Amino acid sequence: MHVTGPKDLDPSSRRVMIGEELRHARERAGLTQQALGERLFVSGSYVGQMEAGTRRILPDMAKCLDEQLNTGGFFTRNCEKANKSRFPDHFAEAAEAEAIATAIRQYAGMLIPGLLQTRAYAEAVFHAYQPTAPDEKIDGLVADRLARGRLLDNPTTPLLWAILDEAALCRPVGGPQAMAEALQHVADLARRHRALVQVLPFGAGAHASLVGPLKLMEFENAPPLSFVDGPDMGKLTDDPATVARHTFTFNLLQATALPPHDSLVLIDTVAQNYAHEQHP
């Protein structure tokens, strides 16, 4: 077995090709995703995510696949390169899944979501996270974050539905001008119908995701995923019960947030206040 194509494939593309090889090997062995999952002590949907390239094949899993599918060490040899990522380990899988998602639904509490950030806003965020880091490292982190946002250059895919807490609008990350630019960028995406944006106002009081941010992702040929994160940690899951619970949480947030039109009016107003250096 071998992976065809150029040697300089990026890791996510390489994972997709390895996932195709996994599907072919499983079918040659006469196994369903569920049957192979039982041998690997994972769910059938997890196998589906590996085949779709949305989940990494980690070293121990690669070795088990070679043993169960009699693939002569193919997965052990090839998955190391496929697992390389420019993103931190705790976020790499989520970022790579995000890149091939057909729909992304996200609640952001204290920050404008990474997909919607501008350069000046992202720089301020990373400087706050790593105040002693050299400029070269910050520049690299910002470049990677802006590269993620280029997903939205596609006119239709993925569907992005973002709910921003009002706190994200009122915290002056990077100063008034950076905030004015950041919020104008969010409003522009909403006006171009490239993103559905709602604001969860302070007046809503207690809500369904007070504990932190939440991201849901859907795919064309793989089960949905949910992702929750904190400082230097994150958890990506395809467990149906967990994804269903997180989907219900997002639905509650949608019902509590301002309608899209009213949200856009609020975002515009706050952006204008910042532009005139009036803190909202």
C-alpha positions in Angstrom: 0.0 0.0 0.0 1.2 3.5 -0.7 -0.2 7.1 -0.7 -0.1 8.6 -4.1 0.3 12.3 -4.9 2.9 15.0 -4.3 5.4 14.6 -1.4 4.7 18.1 -0.1 1.0 17.4 0.7 -0.1 19.3 3.8 -0.9 17.1 6.8 -4.7 17.5 6.5 -4.7 16.4 2.8 -2.3 13.5 3.7 -4.8 12.4 6.4 -7.6 12.4 3.9 -5.7 10.2 1.6 -4.6 7.8 4.4 -8.3 7.7 5.5 -9.2 6.5 2.0 -6.6 3.8 2.3 -8.1 2.8 5.7 -11.5 2.5 4.1 -10.2 0.4 1.3 -8.3 -1.9 3.7 -11.3 -2.3 6.0 -13.6 -3.2 3.1 -11.0 -5.7 1.8 -11.1 -7.3 5.2 -14.9 -7.5 5.0 -15.5 -5.4 8.1 -18.0 -2.7 8.8 -16.9 0.5 10.6 -18.7 -0.8 13.7 -17.0 -4.3 13.5 -13.5 -2.7 13.1 -14.3 -0.3 16.0 -15.1 -3.2 18.3 -11.7 -4.7 17.5 -10.0 -1.4 18.3 -12.1 -0.6 21.3 -13.6 2.6 19.8 -16.9 3.4 18.2 -17.8 2.8 14.6 -18.2 6.6 14.2 -14.6 7.1 15.4 -13.5 4.8 12.6 -15.7 6.8 10.2 -13.9 10.0 11.4 -10.5 8.4 10.7 -11.6 7.4 7.3 -12.9 10.9 6.5 -9.6 12.4 7.8 -11.3 14.4 10.5 -9.6 12.4 13.3 -5.9 11.7 13.6 -4.7 8.2 13.6 -2.4 8.2 16.6 0.7 5.9 16.8 -0.9 3.2 19.0 -4.0 3.2 16.8 -1.9 3.0 13.7 -0.1 -0.1 15.0 -3.4 -1.7 15.9 -4.8 -1.0 12.4 -1.8 -2.6 10.8 -2.3 -5.7 13.0 -6.1 -6.0 12.5 -6.0 -5.2 8.7 -2.7 -6.9 7.8 -1.4 -3.8 6.1 2.3 -4.5 6.6 3.1 -1.4 8.7 1.5 1.1 6.3 -0.3 3.1 8.9 2.6 3.0 11.4 4.9 4.4 8.7 2.6 7.1 7.2 0.6 8.5 10.1 3.5 10.3 11.8 3.9 12.8 8.9 0.1 13.1 8.7 -0.1 14.1 12.3 2.3 17.1 12.0 0.4 20.4 12.5 1.2 24.1 12.8 -1.4 24.3 15.6 -0.9 23.4 19.3 -1.5 19.8 20.1 -4.7 20.4 22.1 -6.3 22.3 19.2 -4.7 20.6 16.1 -7.5 18.1 15.5 -10.2 20.6 15.9 -8.6 23.1 13.5 -8.1 20.4 10.9 -11.7 19.2 11.3 -12.8 22.8 11.0 -11.1 23.0 7.6 -13.3 20.3 6.0 -16.5 21.0 7.9 -19.7 21.8 6.0 -21.2 23.6 9.0 -19.7 25.3 12.1 -21.8 26.5 15.0 -19.9 28.3 17.8 -20.6 30.2 21.0 -17.8 32.5 22.1 -17.9 34.0 25.6 -15.1 36.5 26.2 -13.5 36.7 22.7 -14.4 37.2 19.1 -14.0 33.6 17.6 -10.7 32.9 15.9 -12.4 32.5 12.4 -13.7 36.0 12.7 -10.6 37.8 14.1 -8.6 40.5 12.4 -4.8 40.8 12.5 -4.7 43.6 15.1 -7.2 41.7 17.3 -5.3 38.4 17.0 -2.0 40.1 17.8 -3.4 41.6 21.0 -4.8 38.2 22.0 -1.5 36.3 21.5 0.5 39.0 23.2 -1.8 38.7 26.2 -1.4 34.9 26.2 2.4 35.0 25.8 3.7 38.4 27.0 7.3 37.4 26.9 7.2 35.7 23.4 9.4 37.2 20.7 7.7 39.1 17.9 8.6 36.3 15.4 6.6 33.7 17.3 3.6 36.0 17.7 3.7 36.8 14.0 3.6 33.0 13.2 0.6 32.5 15.6 -1.2 35.4 14.0 -0.5 34.1 10.5 -1.9 30.7 11.4 -5.0 32.2 12.9 -5.7 34.4 9.8 -5.1 31.4 7.6 -8.0 29.6 9.4 -10.2 32.6 8.6 -9.7 32.2 4.9 -12.2 29.3 5.1 -14.7 32.1 4.8 -13.4 33.1 1.4 -15.5 30.3 0.0 -18.9 32.0 -0.7 -21.0 29.2 0.7 -19.1 26.5 2.7 -18.9 26.1 5.6 -22.1 27.5 7.0 -20.9 29.5 10.0 -23.3 30.4 12.8 -21.6 32.4 15.6 -23.1 33.5 18.9 -21.0 36.2 20.6 -21.5 37.1 24.2 -21.9 40.9 24.7 -18.7 40.6 26.9 -16.7 39.9 23.7 -18.0 43.2 22.3 -17.3 45.3 25.4 -13.8 44.0 26.2 -11.4 46.4 24.3 -8.9 43.9 23.0 -6.1 45.8 21.3 -7.6 49.2 22.0 -10.5 51.1 20.5 -9.3 51.2 16.9 -8.5 47.5 16.8 -12.0 46.8 18.3 -13.7 49.0 15.8 -12.0 47.2 12.9 -12.7 43.8 14.4 -16.4 44.4 14.9 -16.7 46.0 11.5 -15.2 42.9 10.0 -17.8 40.7 11.8 -20.6 43.0 10.7 -19.3 42.9 7.1 -19.4 39.1 7.1 -22.9 39.1 8.4 -24.1 41.7 5.8 -22.6 39.6 3.0 -24.5 36.6 4.3 -21.3 34.8 4.8 -22.0 34.2 8.5 -25.0 34.2 10.8 -24.1 36.2 13.9 -26.1 36.7 17.1 -25.2 38.5 20.2 -26.1 37.1 23.6 -26.8 40.3 25.7 -26.0 40.9 29.3 -29.7 41.3 29.9 -30.3 37.6 29.2 -28.8 36.8 32.6 -27.9 33.2 33.3 -27.7 31.1 30.1 -26.9 27.5 29.0 -23.1 27.9 28.5 -21.9 30.0 31.3 -19.0 27.6 31.9 -17.3 28.5 28.6 -17.2 28.4 24.8 -18.6 25.6 22.6 -18.1 24.6 18.9 -20.1 22.1 16.9 -19.0 20.8 13.4 -20.8 18.9 10.8 -19.3 17.0 7.8 -20.5 15.6 4.5 -19.5 12.0 5.1 -18.7 11.7 8.8 -20.5 12.0 12.1 -20.6 15.5 13.8 -18.1 16.6 16.4 -18.2 19.0 19.3 -15.2 20.8 20.8 -14.8 22.5 24.1 -11.6 24.2 25.3 -9.8 26.0 28.1 -6.2 27.2 28.7 -3.8 25.0 26.8 -6.4 22.2 26.6 -9.2 21.0 24.5 -11.5 18.1 24.0 -12.9 17.0 20.6 -15.6 14.3 20.7 -17.9 12.4 18.4 -19.8 10.7 21.3 -23.4 10.9 20.1 -24.8 11.6 23.6 -22.3 14.4 24.2 -22.8 16.0 20.8 -26.5 15.9 21.2 -26.2 17.6 24.6 -24.0 20.3 23.2 -26.3 20.8 20.3 -29.2 21.3 22.7 -27.0 23.8 24.6 -26.4 25.7 21.4 -30.1 25.7 20.5 -30.8 27.2 23.9 -28.2 29.9 23.2 -29.8 30.7 19.8 -33.2 31.1 21.5 -31.8 33.4 24.2 -29.6 35.6 21.9 -30.8 38.7 20.0 -32.1 38.0 16.5 -29.5 38.4 13.7 -30.8 41.9 12.6 -30.8 43.3 16.1 -27.4 41.7 16.8 -26.0 43.5 13.7 -27.4 46.8 14.9 -25.8 46.3 18.2 -22.4 45.3 16.7 -22.5 48.4 14.4 -23.3 50.7 17.3 -20.5 49.3 19.5 -18.1 49.5 16.5 -19.0 53.2 16.0 -18.4 53.9 19.6 -15.0 52.4 19.5 -14.2 54.3 16.2 -14.9 57.5 18.1 -12.9 56.2 21.1 -16.0 55.9 23.3 -15.9 52.7 25.4 -19.3 51.0 25.2 
